[in-house]
Amino acid sequence: MRYAQGGGLSDERRAFREKLRLEAAERFRAGDDNAVIARDLRVSVRSVQRWRKSWSQGGARALASKGPASLPLLSDELFSVLERELAKGAVAHGWPDQIWTLSRIKTLIGRRFHKSYTVQGVAALLRRHGWSCQVPARRAVERNEAAVAGWVKETWPQVEGPRRRSAPGSSSKTKPDSR
């Protein structure tokens, strides 16, 4: 499984898959059938067929992991620099407001590191480093939280009125028609 921008399998998952392939190699030597191996290892028969072909051409070494499909464009050191740049805020980098979007972060990476990411690649990069997507709450700068809480507690119940309970003769469909 390969993904753009250095994604894909983690080191642990890659080691697990390699262990499965090497276990399949032992089963090839024993003469087991592809379908039996696939069922026991809980993989597809097609995967076992590919593994058997590689094994027959290059032995167990051919089934060893070849490492990650691609390396991330930004190393951990560069990502920490990116985090410091993001902490400065979007305004410090020339945008009119403080909202960081994936597109803006993509542009910042291009300007600062001369690396080209896709918007999806930026999202994957941020997720890999523990960032999450958040939508800012749009609130007025002048907002008074205490006044809002008081209004919700005191005024809103009067405006809303008491809740109507269902009673016989209401429009509730809980009882069948008695025609």
VENBEL-V691919 format. One record per pair of residues at least 12 apart in sequence whose C-alpha atoms are under 6 Angstrom apart, sorted by the first residue. I is the first residue (numbers start at 1). J is the second residue. D is the distance in whole Angstrom. If there is no record, write none. Layout:
BEGIN
i->[I & I]
j->[J & J]
d->[D & D]
END
This chain:
BEGIN
i->[5 & 5 & 6 & 6 & 6 & 18 & 18 & 34 & 102 & 103]
j->[72 & 121 & 70 & 71 & 72 & 64 & 65 & 48 & 119 & 119]
d->[6 & 5 & 5 & 5 & 4 & 6 & 6 & 6 & 6 & 6]
END
